[in-house]
């Protein structure tokens, strides 16, 4: 008896991974739930356990190659002890067609074919039972998240019931009774970049393919920069007393397993800032012309790794102490650099911090991570002369850069937000005056 082990669904919005390492070979005996390969998505690296038991007779996965959910990883012989079939989309693409979905990652044309319009209002969406994800490309899932649509409720008009961008837009218009033309509701497509000039004529070159993190970063940041009207507000906080506080209590936090950093303090202070200025903890639904205010406070913290920028998320920061946050940040950063971060800890952020103080610089303009509407950049603190009480005094000043979505946030509110952060860093006991 032979049985196929197929790549299972790893997360709701992950349908393609890159195989980084095979952990078994032909002839190996495999137990159920034994890790058989390591994979990398656009956000995380993880091991994939086998859902079947037996002896490996064929391996179809290849290191360094992409795989889609539902494709066969390996074939085993033996008793075939197996859990419920690994969840796969209704129309998992065959290996020979693995490149076909790329065409759907681009925005749909503003005047779709009549067949798409006719197929969109089907009475029931084409989807699998249980936890099986609906077949849809990452760009389609991203659009659905940004406008507040559950992609599993959308009828797919593509091949095999695959959900397209136009399907999501049509569903949104029907659900909200919005009859405006799609061309007016959709964001303008980013202009295609001109072909790069051939570089070989100027000297020796080396071509290196983008890893999955770099590819997704490129896609997301291009989308964010071309669809969000960015403005950046700059300010400086006097953290002279904060530095004394960190020196006084740093070893106490280290003994608990964390590191008392400015980032950890800012993550905690942001809970208060986001409660005081709720528009910074929101997302914008362009199609419905609505703003969604979130009542939870999850802070993404950008981590520099050899694969690119990874953003693990500290959840419910309003309920955690600075020490708990410091420990969690330390653990998540270590996992990110060791390629052991979990998929679930990369999702659900409502606001992001990017701290380049350890590298240097005086200021920068961070790019917003949609569907968030703001991001805080932190540069290196330095001692500067500050005029206080009629004389210059040496003070440690921390540059802050707040980029915000001008569709949701006005400049005056941004100035108040970052000034509140500065004032609170300078006088943290002022928090006790507020609820």
Protein Blocks (a to p, Z undefined) as FASTA:
>chain_A
ZZddddddfbfklcbdcdfbdcbdehiacdehiafbdcddfkbccddddfbecddfbdfb
dghiacdehiafbdcedjhpacddddddfblccfklmmmmmmmmpccdfbdcfklmmmmm
pcbdcddehjbccdddfklmmmmmmnopafklpccfbehhiacfklmmmmmmmmnopabd
fklmpccddddddddddfklnoccddddddfklmmmmmmmmmmmmmpccddddddddfkl
mmmmmmmmmmmmmmnopacdfklmmmmmmmmmmmmmmmlmcccdfklopacddfbdcddd
ddddfkbccddddehkllpcfklmmmmmmmmmmmmmnopacfklmgoiabdcddfklngc
jbdcdddddfbfbdcdddddddddddeehiacddddddddddddfklpcfklmmmmmmmm
mmmmmmmmlmmmpZZ
